[in-house]
Amino acid sequence: MKKTLLILLATLFAVSLVNAQAVAKKKANKDTERFRYEIECAGNGAQGTFLVKVWSYSKKKQVAADQCLKNAVHGIIFKGYSGANGCVAQRPLVTNPGVEMEYEDYFKSFFDSKDGNFRRYASALNGTYETVKVGKEYKIGTVISVRKDELRKALEQAGVIKALNAGF
């Protein structure tokens, strides 16, 4: 009887832990659903890459840190960045403002936190994060290398953007 009770309690604990992780992931996705971030040039990257510093916002430090890769790729696709710190300004890969809504299903799966393809195109450079407390939120910044040539090629293959040589 005691053994059965212990097994039941252990099972309930494991289920509640899995549910807590799922709830935390939903909150993280909701926190960054609107893609609140800042992106700036962090120097010159290797051929075919952009080196950017991304600042992500969240009420929890770890959530903001986890979203930096996603926000860097989103920024390269939809925002670009201004020229500062000796860098040349970069336009976004997507210049048509309606593309994100037109290809909503594609981008939902592309930016999915668990299995998203966005991870293929970005990597944190040094793994260090700057933290700034802004009101009730944290602003977390880190340097990310984004493989823009590979990202462009993937968006072209998906039909989201036209190839650079299209129309010639």
C-alpha positions as CSV (number, residue, x, y, z in Angstrom):
1,M,0.0,0.0,0.0
2,K,2.8,2.4,0.9
3,K,4.7,1.5,-2.2
4,T,1.6,2.3,-4.4
5,L,1.1,5.6,-2.6
6,L,4.7,6.6,-3.2
7,I,4.5,5.6,-6.9
8,L,1.3,7.7,-7.2
9,L,2.9,10.7,-5.6
10,A,6.0,10.4,-7.7
11,T,3.8,10.2,-10.9
12,L,1.8,13.3,-9.8
13,F,5.0,15.2,-9.1
14,A,6.4,14.3,-12.5
15,V,3.2,15.3,-14.3
16,S,3.0,18.7,-12.5
17,L,6.7,19.4,-13.3
18,V,6.0,18.7,-17.0
19,N,3.0,21.0,-16.9
20,A,5.0,23.7,-15.2
21,Q,7.6,23.6,-17.9
22,A,4.9,23.8,-20.6
23,V,3.3,26.8,-18.9
24,A,6.7,28.5,-18.6
25,K,7.4,27.9,-22.4
26,K,3.9,29.4,-23.3
27,K,4.7,32.4,-21.2
28,A,8.1,32.8,-22.9
29,N,6.5,32.6,-26.3
30,K,3.8,35.0,-25.3
31,D,6.4,37.4,-23.9
32,T,8.2,37.5,-27.2
33,E,5.2,37.1,-29.5
34,R,5.3,40.8,-30.4
35,F,9.1,40.6,-30.9
36,R,10.0,43.4,-28.6
37,Y,13.7,43.9,-29.0
38,E,16.4,46.3,-30.2
39,I,19.1,45.3,-32.8
40,E,22.3,47.1,-33.6
41,C,25.5,46.5,-35.4
42,A,28.3,44.9,-33.2
43,G,31.1,45.0,-35.8
44,N,32.1,43.2,-38.9
45,G,31.3,39.5,-39.1
46,A,32.9,36.9,-41.3
47,Q,31.9,36.7,-45.0
48,G,28.2,36.0,-45.4
49,T,27.3,36.9,-41.8
50,F,26.1,39.9,-39.8
51,L,27.4,40.5,-36.3
52,V,24.6,42.1,-34.3
53,K,23.9,43.0,-30.7
54,V,20.3,42.2,-29.7
55,W,18.5,43.5,-26.6
56,S,15.5,41.4,-25.6
57,Y,12.9,42.3,-22.9
58,S,11.1,40.1,-20.4
59,K,10.0,40.0,-16.8
60,K,12.4,37.1,-16.3
61,K,16.1,37.2,-17.1
62,Q,16.3,33.7,-18.6
63,V,13.3,34.2,-20.9
64,A,14.9,37.3,-22.4
65,A,18.3,35.6,-22.8
66,D,16.6,32.6,-24.4
67,Q,14.9,34.8,-27.0
68,C,18.0,36.7,-28.2
69,L,18.7,34.2,-31.0
70,K,15.2,34.4,-32.2
71,N,15.1,38.2,-32.1
72,A,18.4,38.5,-34.0
73,V,17.1,36.4,-36.9
74,H,13.8,38.3,-36.8
75,G,15.7,41.6,-36.9
76,I,17.7,40.6,-39.9
77,I,14.6,39.4,-41.8
78,F,12.2,42.3,-40.9
79,K,14.1,45.2,-39.4
80,G,17.6,45.5,-40.5
81,Y,19.8,47.9,-38.5
82,S,21.2,51.4,-38.8
83,G,24.9,52.2,-39.4
84,A,26.7,52.9,-36.2
85,N,30.0,52.0,-34.5
86,G,31.8,52.0,-37.9
87,C,29.2,49.7,-39.5
88,V,27.3,50.1,-42.7
89,A,23.5,50.2,-42.3
90,Q,21.7,47.0,-43.4
91,R,18.2,46.8,-44.9
92,P,16.0,43.9,-43.9
93,L,15.9,40.9,-46.1
94,V,12.2,41.3,-46.5
95,T,11.2,44.7,-47.7
96,N,7.5,44.1,-48.3
97,P,5.6,44.8,-45.0
98,G,2.8,42.4,-45.7
99,V,5.1,39.3,-46.1
100,E,5.0,38.4,-42.4
101,M,1.2,38.1,-42.5
102,E,1.1,36.5,-46.0
103,Y,3.4,33.7,-44.9
104,E,2.2,33.6,-41.3
105,D,2.1,29.8,-41.1
106,Y,5.7,29.6,-42.4
107,F,7.0,32.1,-39.9
108,K,5.1,30.5,-37.0
109,S,6.9,27.2,-37.6
110,F,10.2,29.0,-38.5
111,F,10.2,30.9,-35.2
112,D,8.8,28.1,-33.0
113,S,10.9,28.0,-29.8
114,K,11.3,24.3,-29.7
115,D,11.9,23.1,-33.3
116,G,12.3,26.4,-35.1
117,N,14.6,26.6,-38.1
118,F,15.8,30.0,-37.0
119,R,18.4,28.3,-34.8
120,R,20.2,27.1,-37.9
121,Y,21.1,30.7,-38.8
122,A,22.3,32.3,-35.6
123,S,24.7,31.6,-32.8
124,A,25.7,33.5,-29.7
125,L,29.3,34.6,-29.9
126,N,30.7,34.7,-26.4
127,G,27.8,33.5,-24.3
128,T,27.9,36.5,-22.1
129,Y,24.9,38.7,-21.5
130,E,24.5,42.3,-20.3
131,T,21.6,42.8,-18.0
132,V,19.8,46.1,-17.3
133,K,16.8,46.4,-15.1
134,V,14.1,48.6,-16.7
135,G,11.1,49.1,-14.5
136,K,9.6,45.6,-13.8
137,E,11.4,44.0,-16.8
138,Y,14.9,43.0,-17.7
139,K,16.7,44.1,-20.8
140,I,19.2,41.4,-21.8
141,G,21.8,42.0,-24.5
142,T,24.3,39.7,-26.3
143,V,26.2,39.6,-29.5
144,I,24.9,37.2,-32.1
145,S,26.3,36.1,-35.4
146,V,23.6,35.6,-38.1
147,R,24.4,33.7,-41.3
148,K,22.6,36.0,-43.6
149,D,23.5,34.4,-46.9
150,E,22.2,31.0,-45.8
151,L,19.1,32.7,-44.3
152,R,18.4,34.6,-47.6
153,K,18.8,31.3,-49.5
154,A,16.3,29.6,-47.2
155,L,13.8,32.4,-47.6
156,E,14.2,32.3,-51.4
157,Q,13.6,28.6,-51.5
158,A,10.4,29.0,-49.4
159,G,9.2,31.6,-51.9
160,V,9.1,34.4,-49.2
161,I,11.6,36.6,-51.1
162,K,12.8,36.8,-54.6
163,A,16.3,35.7,-55.5
164,L,18.8,38.5,-56.1
165,N,19.1,37.5,-59.8
166,A,15.4,37.3,-60.4
167,G,14.2,39.5,-63.2
168,F,17.4,39.7,-65.1
